[in-house]
Amino acid sequence: MIVTKPGQRVVFEKPVVARYPSTRLYAMDGVAGSTVLALIGVFLGTAGTLVGQYLATRVEVQRDRQQRRDAERAERKEAISGFLAAAQRVELVLDRRGLGLPAPEDPADERLHDLWLAKKAVELTCSHETAQAAHDYTKTLHAHMRNAISPGQGATKRECRHAFMEAARDALESGRPRIRR
């Protein structure tokens, strides 16, 4: 409580702290400022490291996927090439028979065995459509080899070969248009 004389005015003065505000309220001292800047640096460094690791991991995952796709494609290509080689050997025997030429030294049974084995490699590595086309082609060649097919019965060698080739092109993702027959 303030006691004053009559007619005297009471004037309240601001405290000294309020008249001259402390610089500590508006600016940090050297230790606090350097600590905050160091923490900001640590935060930015950590954020940069995490972003860099994320990007590097992402690139590595994409590279790994591409390598797997390439390896799978190479495996499919090898199986398809092996199948085509075996089919070509069987067709050679059939063509020689059709022309009345003597059969090659290798027995036909071995050639058929190689063909069926190569077909299984296609079944293991390729899509269902490619495997089915290989199976159909193999069955047709087998029937022709054993003279179990009469002209005009079932699919021809040429149709089965064409169906397999188109399925194989799709399996190898060639992206090229279909071959006109």
GICORFEN-V462291 format. One record per backbone hydrogen bond with DSSP energy under -1.0 kcal/mol. CO is the residue of the C=O (numbers start at 1). NH is the residue of the N-H. If there is no record, write none. Layout:
# GICORFEN-V462291
CO,NH
CO,NH
This chain:
# GICORFEN-V462291
5,8
15,19
16,20
22,25
23,27
29,33
30,34
31,35
32,36
33,37
34,38
35,39
36,40
37,41
38,42
39,43
40,44
41,45
42,46
43,47
44,48
45,49
46,50
47,51
48,52
49,53
50,54
51,55
52,56
53,57
54,58
55,59
56,60
57,61
58,62
59,63
60,64
61,65
62,66
63,67
64,68
65,69
66,70
67,71
68,72
69,73
70,74
71,75
72,76
73,77
74,78
75,79
76,80
77,81
78,82
79,83
80,84
81,85
82,86
83,87
84,88
85,89
86,90
87,91
88,92
89,93
90,94
91,95
92,96
93,97
94,98
95,99
96,101
97,100
107,111
108,112
109,113
110,114
111,115
112,116
113,117
114,118
115,119
116,120
117,121
118,122
119,123
120,124
121,125
122,126
127,131
128,132
129,133
130,134
131,135
132,136
133,137
134,138
135,139
136,140
137,141
138,142
139,143
140,144
141,145
142,146
143,148
144,147
150,153
156,160
157,161
158,162
159,163
160,164
161,165
162,166
163,167
164,168
165,169
166,170
167,171
168,172
169,174
170,173
